Amino acid sequence: MKRHAFTLLEMLVAIAIVGIIAVSLFATLGIAYHARASAIAAIEPSRTANLAFDMIRDTLYSALPPRGILAGAFIGTDGTDDRGNPGDDLVFYGNADALQHPEGANGEINRIELTWTVQQGFNDHVLVRRTSNNLLATDAENPDEEVICRGIWGFNIQYYDSNAQTWADSWDSTASNNVLPSAVMVTLQLERPAPNNQTQILTYTRVFSLPCAISSTLDDGTDGAGSVSTNPNAVSSGTGGTVNTNPTGGATQ
């Protein structure tokens, strides 16, 4: 009985075909993985900025009017970082969650600071939120520090004055009749790698209205600084979630 088998030539041809198919599949998978990595790198800055703005929004929405017991001043300082880039600092009091003390600190009045820093052991600049929850401590305590965003190139805050209808680079509630700004404009600049071993600066801006903001035009001074006047002639500048940034009556959400 005659047996049929593959010849050496047929085996070599089959191995060559399998090798060609494997190389083609490997090249296809390589292109797919490269496209995935490029897509992730392209959306990473905007995704990072959106997550940072979400945290900043929740923090600013908790800002309390700078008057009363434990509710201190709302101080926004225009400054630069150690590289000369925009590096503002904002200190205020609110009831934003303190993530490192979820069992007791949340819901209480905290001292909150939004600022930049360079953490020990790292070279990049980061945006952080510092929360101090024990405002009656006799000894100064180290605040909880939470990283909001890494790899920042600049951090700038502007404050909307509804009376002057202008954006200010700084804000001091003690010099502004103890009221909050109507809105806060946050500009976040991220430093990210670009082709040809270069870097690119990506800028993102978001405007947040402050729910507890009270226009100083509602305070005629007869009821004490920072209190809402009962004078019917006092007119609000409109801060209920909409910021009037156009003297002709236009509004920006």
C-alpha positions as CSV (number, residue, x, y, z in Angstrom):
1,M,0.0,0.0,0.0
2,K,1.4,3.4,-1.1
3,R,1.5,6.1,1.6
4,H,1.0,9.8,0.8
5,A,3.0,12.5,2.7
6,F,4.1,16.1,2.4
7,T,7.4,16.7,0.7
8,L,10.0,18.9,2.1
9,L,9.3,21.6,-0.4
10,E,5.6,21.6,0.5
11,M,6.5,22.0,4.2
12,L,8.8,24.9,3.4
13,V,6.1,26.6,1.4
14,A,3.5,26.1,4.1
15,I,5.9,27.5,6.8
16,A,6.6,30.5,4.6
17,I,2.9,31.3,4.1
18,V,2.2,31.0,7.8
19,G,5.2,33.3,8.5
20,I,3.9,35.9,6.1
21,I,0.4,35.8,7.7
22,A,1.9,36.1,11.2
23,V,4.0,39.1,10.1
24,S,0.9,40.8,8.5
25,L,-1.1,40.2,11.7
26,F,1.7,41.5,13.9
27,A,2.0,44.7,11.7
28,T,-1.8,45.2,11.9
29,L,-1.9,44.8,15.6
30,G,1.1,47.2,15.9
31,I,-0.8,49.8,13.9
32,A,-3.9,49.3,16.1
33,Y,-1.9,49.6,19.3
34,H,-0.1,52.7,18.0
35,A,-3.4,54.3,17.0
36,R,-4.9,53.5,20.5
37,A,-1.9,55.0,22.2
38,S,-2.1,58.1,20.0
39,A,-5.8,58.5,20.7
40,I,-5.3,58.2,24.5
41,A,-2.5,60.8,24.3
42,A,-4.7,63.1,22.3
43,I,-7.6,63.0,24.8
44,E,-5.6,62.8,28.0
45,P,-5.1,66.6,28.4
46,S,-8.8,67.4,27.9
47,R,-9.9,64.6,30.1
48,T,-7.5,65.6,32.8
49,A,-8.6,69.2,32.6
50,N,-12.3,68.2,32.8
51,L,-11.6,66.1,35.9
52,A,-9.7,68.9,37.5
53,F,-12.5,71.4,36.7
54,D,-15.1,69.1,38.2
55,M,-13.2,69.1,41.5
56,I,-12.6,72.8,41.4
57,R,-16.3,73.4,40.6
58,D,-17.4,71.3,43.6
59,T,-14.9,73.1,45.8
60,L,-15.9,76.6,44.7
61,Y,-19.6,75.8,45.0
62,S,-19.0,75.2,48.7
63,A,-17.6,78.7,49.3
64,L,-19.5,80.4,52.1
65,P,-20.1,84.2,52.5
66,P,-17.0,85.7,54.3
67,R,-18.8,86.6,57.4
68,G,-20.1,85.0,60.5
69,I,-18.5,82.5,62.9
70,L,-15.5,80.6,61.4
71,A,-16.3,81.8,57.9
72,G,-13.2,83.9,57.1
73,A,-12.2,86.0,54.2
74,F,-12.2,85.1,50.5
75,I,-8.7,86.0,49.3
76,G,-7.5,85.5,45.8
77,T,-3.9,86.4,45.1
78,D,-2.5,87.0,41.6
79,G,1.0,85.5,41.4
80,T,3.6,83.5,39.5
81,D,5.3,80.2,40.2
82,D,9.0,79.5,40.4
83,R,9.3,79.5,36.6
84,G,7.6,82.8,36.1
85,N,4.4,81.2,34.8
86,P,0.9,82.1,36.1
87,G,0.6,80.7,39.6
88,D,-2.3,82.1,41.5
89,D,-3.5,81.3,45.0
90,L,-7.0,81.2,46.4
91,V,-8.0,80.9,50.1
92,F,-11.5,80.7,51.3
93,Y,-13.9,78.9,53.7
94,G,-16.4,76.3,52.7
95,N,-17.8,72.9,53.5
96,A,-16.3,70.9,50.6
97,D,-15.5,67.3,51.4
98,A,-12.1,66.6,53.0
99,L,-11.3,63.3,51.4
100,Q,-8.7,62.3,54.0
101,H,-11.2,62.7,56.8
102,P,-14.5,61.4,55.5
103,E,-15.7,60.2,58.8
104,G,-15.9,63.5,60.6
105,A,-14.8,66.5,58.7
106,N,-17.3,66.6,55.8
107,G,-20.1,69.1,56.1
108,E,-18.2,71.3,58.5
109,I,-16.6,74.6,57.7
110,N,-13.1,74.1,56.4
111,R,-10.3,76.4,55.3
112,I,-9.6,75.6,51.7
113,E,-6.7,76.7,49.5
114,L,-6.2,76.2,45.8
115,T,-2.6,76.6,44.8
116,W,0.3,75.1,42.9
117,T,3.3,73.3,44.4
118,V,6.2,70.9,43.5
119,Q,5.9,67.8,45.7
120,Q,8.9,66.3,47.3
121,G,10.5,63.7,45.0
122,F,8.9,65.0,41.9
123,N,9.9,67.6,39.3
124,D,6.6,68.5,37.7
125,H,4.3,71.2,39.0
126,V,0.9,70.1,40.4
127,L,-2.3,71.9,41.3
128,V,-3.4,71.0,44.8
129,R,-6.3,71.6,47.2
130,R,-5.3,72.0,50.9
131,T,-8.0,71.6,53.5
132,S,-7.8,72.4,57.2
133,N,-10.8,71.2,59.1
134,N,-9.9,72.0,62.7
135,L,-10.2,75.8,62.7
136,L,-10.2,76.1,66.5
137,A,-6.9,74.2,67.0
138,T,-4.5,76.1,69.3
139,D,-1.5,74.7,67.3
140,A,-1.3,75.0,63.6
141,E,-2.0,71.7,61.8
142,N,-0.7,70.5,58.5
143,P,-3.6,70.7,56.0
144,D,-4.8,67.7,54.0
145,E,-3.2,68.1,50.5
146,E,-5.0,66.5,47.5
147,V,-3.6,66.6,44.0
148,I,-6.1,68.0,41.5
149,C,-3.9,67.9,38.4
150,R,-0.3,67.1,37.5
151,G,1.9,68.6,34.9
152,I,0.5,72.1,35.0
153,W,2.3,75.0,33.2
154,G,0.1,77.7,34.5
155,F,-2.8,78.3,36.9
156,N,-4.7,81.6,36.7
157,I,-7.9,82.8,38.4
158,Q,-10.0,85.9,37.7
159,Y,-12.9,87.2,39.7
160,Y,-16.0,88.9,38.3
161,D,-17.1,92.1,40.0
162,S,-20.8,92.5,39.2
163,N,-20.8,96.1,40.2
164,A,-17.9,97.2,38.0
165,Q,-18.8,94.5,35.4
166,T,-15.2,93.7,35.0
167,W,-12.9,90.7,35.7
168,A,-10.3,91.3,38.4
169,D,-7.0,89.5,38.8
170,S,-7.3,89.4,42.6
171,W,-10.0,89.5,45.2
172,D,-10.0,90.5,48.8
173,S,-13.4,90.3,50.5
174,T,-12.3,92.4,53.4
175,A,-11.9,95.3,51.0
176,S,-15.0,94.4,49.0
177,N,-17.7,94.8,51.7
178,N,-17.3,91.1,52.7
179,V,-18.9,89.7,49.6
180,L,-17.9,86.9,47.2
181,P,-17.2,87.6,43.6
182,S,-20.2,86.8,41.3
183,A,-18.1,84.3,39.4
184,V,-14.7,82.8,39.1
185,M,-12.9,82.2,35.8
186,V,-10.3,79.5,36.1
187,T,-7.6,79.0,33.4
188,L,-5.6,75.8,33.5
189,Q,-2.6,75.3,31.3
190,L,-1.1,71.9,30.9
191,E,2.3,71.0,29.6
192,R,2.3,67.9,27.5
193,P,4.7,66.1,25.1
194,A,4.5,66.9,21.4
195,P,6.0,65.3,18.3
196,N,9.7,65.8,17.6
197,N,10.6,65.6,21.4
198,Q,9.1,69.0,22.0
199,T,6.4,70.1,24.5
200,Q,3.1,71.8,23.9
201,I,1.1,74.1,26.2
202,L,-2.7,73.4,26.2
203,T,-5.0,76.0,27.7
204,Y,-8.4,75.3,29.2
205,T,-10.8,77.9,30.7
206,R,-14.0,77.4,32.7
207,V,-16.3,80.0,34.4
208,F,-18.1,79.1,37.6
209,S,-20.8,81.2,39.3
210,L,-20.8,81.2,43.1
211,P,-24.1,80.2,44.6
212,C,-23.5,82.2,47.8
213,A,-22.4,85.3,46.1
214,I,-24.3,88.5,47.0
215,S,-23.9,91.6,45.1
216,S,-22.7,94.5,47.2
217,T,-25.4,96.7,45.6
218,L,-27.8,94.8,47.9
219,D,-25.9,96.2,50.9
220,D,-26.5,99.9,51.5
221,G,-24.4,99.8,54.7
222,T,-27.4,100.3,57.1
223,D,-27.5,96.7,58.2
224,G,-23.8,96.2,58.7
225,A,-21.1,95.1,56.3
226,G,-21.9,92.1,54.3
227,S,-25.5,91.9,55.2
228,V,-28.4,92.0,52.8
229,S,-30.2,95.4,52.8
230,T,-33.9,95.7,53.2
231,N,-33.8,98.9,51.2
232,P,-36.2,98.4,48.2
233,N,-34.1,100.7,46.1
234,A,-31.1,98.3,46.3
235,V,-30.9,96.4,43.0
236,S,-29.3,93.1,42.5
237,S,-26.7,92.6,39.8
238,G,-28.0,89.1,39.1
239,T,-25.8,86.3,40.3
240,G,-28.2,83.4,40.3
241,G,-26.1,81.1,38.2
242,T,-25.7,83.5,35.3
243,V,-22.9,86.0,35.1
244,N,-23.6,89.3,33.3
245,T,-20.4,90.0,31.5
246,N,-21.9,92.2,28.8
247,P,-22.9,95.8,29.6
248,T,-25.5,95.6,26.9
249,G,-27.3,92.8,28.7
250,G,-25.7,89.7,27.2
251,A,-25.1,86.8,29.6
252,T,-22.6,84.0,29.8
253,Q,-23.4,80.8,31.6
